Amino acid sequence: MDGTMTGYEIPLHRSLTEPILLGGAPRSAAILIGTLAAALSLGLRLWIPGLLVWIAGHTGAVMMAKADPDFMAVAARSLRHKAHLSC
């Protein structure tokens, strides 16, 4: 016996356990960074700074997602509970 009970196994699809990433960054971070870069590039007509913001922001988000794919949820939770976590 391999330690499992018969009748209590279910197939679990891989997409239910993996985070949703866009280009290696979490979906919410990629959308936020892209929106800010587009507003800077298209709205203010600052093409080069907008491109640099997008490249730097997306690269940073990808690097943080490699360490922890749920870093956006952790950051939001830490901001919400800031008063409880202060020394």
Helices and strands as residue ranges (DSSP letters): G 14-16, E 21-22, E 25-26, H 27-38, I 39-43, H 47-67, H 71-80, H 82-85
